Amino acid sequence: MKKTIILGVGNPILRDDGVGIHVAEELKKHIKKPGVTIDSAFTGGMNLLDLMVDHDRAILIDAVKLKNKKLGDVGLYGFGELSAFNTCNPHDVSLPQAVDLAKKLGENRIPTDIKVVGINIGELNCEFGEELSSEIEKAIPKAVELVKKEVESDG
Amino acid sequence: MKTITIDPITRLEGHGKISIFLNKDGNVENAYLQIPELRGFERFAQGRRAEDMPQITSRICGVCPVAHHFAATKALDDAFNVKPTSAAKKLRELMYCGYYIYDHILHFYYLGGPDFIVGPDAPAAKRNVLGVIEKAGIEVGKEVIKHRSYGQKITGILGGKATHPVCGLPGGVSKGLNKDEVKDIEKMVKSCIDFAKFSLKLFDDIVLKNKDYVSLIKSDPYQLKTYNMGLVDDKNKVNFYDGKIRVTNQEGKEHIKFDGKDYYNKISEHVEEWSYMKFPYLKDIGWKGLVDGKNSGIYRVGPLGRLNAADGMATPLADKEYKRMFETLGGRPINSTLAFHWARLIELLYATERAYELVNDKEITSDKIRNPVGEPGEGIGVVEAARGTLIHHYKLDKKGLIEKANLIVATTNNAGAITMSIRDAAKGVISKGKVDDGILNKVEMAFRAYDPCFACATHTLSGGMPLQVDIYNNRKNLYKTYKRLGE
């Protein structure tokens, strides 16, 4: 089995933005396998990459903003499919840029398989809070299933 | 009237938007920066256990978790009427140096530096860290990555977690250092000192030896004569973690110096109808609009603000560099916004030297890392975040729950200055309606120098982040749009 890291990405105190973290917490109840680590990352870019190295596969669970999808839609995306990864950190570089950079510098511990499970949250309401809106809350089981399936896919 | 909108600003991935208004001749009439504001922090904080604040506030934004962590911890020291032990204070400061090391390296090599190292007129796709590596070499790239990660590791060893520390407690810290950890940190810090020296040398070779860059730094559009603010120690030297807030004037002389606890008597906030951002100003001088000079209460914070507000650096190598910078750019204060980059590297050197002093301090392995707390009350904590003065203010009820919380963050302190810098740069580089990528980048450079942080930049993944420039005619009808892809 591929050495896998599952990372819930987001800001846990920015409402729907933190949905990836909620999904990761839920997954901890469902997936208990050697070689699979589940963690949360309240960060992006370089720091996110730091958490991913030394794994064969990374599955990121994150809030996405997609115009042609409904709120709460869940999808599995390849690393190249989402062209911009904005971190909650305007000061940091984007994840694709961090990956590019690391490759250029000869880093060979980057996962060869990076996928993103995205939950469409639309425009972010810039208000502090820990609760999710109801449409997004309902998306959690779907996202959990999708990650489970992806983990199983190469057994 | 034509309107140019730069949205979003590349490399600072928030939702910041610059709008430039042209007059009928195509010259700049005015320019504004608008950013969204995260709402409801006070309500969010109310009723929470005060001791959770260092963890909660470190999540406000991924940029300065360590700064928020310690501003909150210091506010709790004050609120619970307890002083940290001497060893705890040193451990906090050492960790704080680690944060400055990775943060300043990140800004110089990834965000601000590319404008100089690759060149302000280089194509946008090249003006990034990969372009820096192309120019400076792969080996330099490896050093950058290594030392940024050393900063993270130092913070991680002391803070429990590299990005969101869990060590700050009222009266001290939750974790000390053992001898092995001290050895590890010392080794990393030594290497960081050399890297900081190297970075200053690189700045010398690439920027200061290039006459065009020096004249760009000294050119009018990038000058701003505001007051300057920063924390200083008892000898008026720059301090990131503790001290008094000192404000110097346009002649480089001390205007006021005060205890952080007194901030609400010294600073007021002005509200403009077009912006969510508040504009802080010095109360005794007053708000005179978005203008600089002695009669306007606007001040600057951050690396240049701090160096201008102090009389020197507390460590020998950084102090030498401090003197050299002021000699080169014509004495104190330096008004050039682009000098923020140089100041940032001098601070990087200071952070490494100070870390070396602290890690070699006999007390650093002491187990006396916490004092018992007193009764809950009201507390104010001030630190210098990498991008400027950061203030946390909490009022606790009898059970130790948060009743009121107020934060003034670094970028807010710089709000007036940033807005003016953008306006002046736009006026200086745009004429007769001529706008291209290189010209817009020179406007962005005025903004990027401050290393601003929009707490609300979401991490949402989206399908592309173009830089959009909209030009409107004088009836405000859109007639042209420039687009380029974000990075």
Boltz contact constraints between the chains, C-beta under 6 A:
constraints:
  - contact:
      token1: [A, 13]
      token2: [B, 59]
      max_distance: 6.0
  - contact:
      token1: [A, 17]
      token2: [B, 458]
      max_distance: 6.0
  - contact:
      token1: [A, 42]
      token2: [B, 59]
      max_distance: 6.0
  - contact:
      token1: [A, 42]
      token2: [B, 164]
      max_distance: 6.0
  - contact:
      token1: [A, 43]
      token2: [B, 62]
      max_distance: 6.0
  - contact:
      token1: [A, 43]
      token2: [B, 163]
      max_distance: 6.0
  - contact:
      token1: [A, 44]
      token2: [B, 459]
      max_distance: 6.0
  - contact:
      token1: [A, 47]
      token2: [B, 163]
      max_distance: 6.0
  - contact:
      token1: [A, 62]
      token2: [B, 461]
      max_distance: 6.0
  - contact:
      token1: [A, 63]
      token2: [B, 460]
      max_distance: 6.0
  - contact:
      token1: [A, 64]
      token2: [B, 461]
      max_distance: 6.0
  - contact:
      token1: [A, 65]
      token2: [B, 460]
      max_distance: 6.0
  - contact:
      token1: [A, 65]
      token2: [B, 462]
      max_distance: 6.0
  - contact:
      token1: [A, 82]
      token2: [B, 461]
      max_distance: 6.0
  - contact:
      token1: [A, 83]
      token2: [B, 464]
      max_distance: 6.0
  - contact:
      token1: [A, 84]
      token2: [B, 462]
      max_distance: 6.0
  - contact:
      token1: [A, 84]
      token2: [B, 464]
      max_distance: 6.0
  - contact:
      token1: [A, 84]
      token2: [B, 465]
      max_distance: 6.0
  - contact:
      token1: [A, 84]
      token2: [B, 486]
      max_distance: 6.0
  - contact:
      token1: [A, 85]
      token2: [B, 461]
      max_distance: 6.0
  - contact:
      token1: [A, 86]
      token2: [B, 13]
      max_distance: 6.0
  - contact:
      token1: [A, 86]
      token2: [B, 459]
      max_distance: 6.0
  - contact:
      token1: [A, 87]
      token2: [B, 459]
      max_distance: 6.0
  - contact:
      token1: [A, 88]
      token2: [B, 62]
      max_distance: 6.0
  - contact:
      token1: [A, 88]
      token2: [B, 459]
      max_distance: 6.0
  - contact:
      token1: [A, 89]
      token2: [B, 62]
      max_distance: 6.0
  - contact:
      token1: [A, 89]
      token2: [B, 63]
      max_distance: 6.0
  - contact:
      token1: [A, 90]
      token2: [B, 12]
      max_distance: 6.0
  - contact:
      token1: [A, 90]
      token2: [B, 13]
      max_distance: 6.0
  - contact:
      token1: [A, 90]
      token2: [B, 14]
      max_distance: 6.0
  - contact:
      token1: [A, 90]
      token2: [B, 453]
      max_distance: 6.0
  - contact:
      token1: [A, 90]
      token2: [B, 454]
      max_distance: 6.0
  - contact:
      token1: [A, 90]
      token2: [B, 457]
      max_distance: 6.0
  - contact:
      token1: [A, 91]
      token2: [B, 63]
      max_distance: 6.0
  - contact:
      token1: [A, 91]
      token2: [B, 453]
      max_distance: 6.0
  - contact:
      token1: [A, 93]
      token2: [B, 110]
      max_distance: 6.0
  - contact:
      token1: [A, 101]
      token2: [B, 129]
      max_distance: 6.0
  - contact:
      token1: [A, 105]
      token2: [B, 141]
      max_distance: 6.0
  - contact:
      token1: [A, 105]
      token2: [B, 142]
      max_distance: 6.0
  - contact:
      token1: [A, 124]
      token2: [B, 458]
      max_distance: 6.0
  - contact:
      token1: [A, 124]
      token2: [B, 460]
      max_distance: 6.0
  - contact:
      token1: [A, 126]
      token2: [B, 36]
      max_distance: 6.0
  - contact:
      token1: [A, 126]
      token2: [B, 38]
      max_distance: 6.0
  - contact:
      token1: [A, 126]
      token2: [B, 456]
      max_distance: 6.0
  - contact:
      token1: [A, 127]
      token2: [B, 39]
      max_distance: 6.0
  - contact:
      token1: [A, 127]
      token2: [B, 40]
      max_distance: 6.0
  - contact:
      token1: [A, 128]
      token2: [B, 40]
      max_distance: 6.0
  - contact:
      token1: [A, 128]
      token2: [B, 41]
      max_distance: 6.0
  - contact:
      token1: [A, 128]
      token2: [B, 44]
      max_distance: 6.0
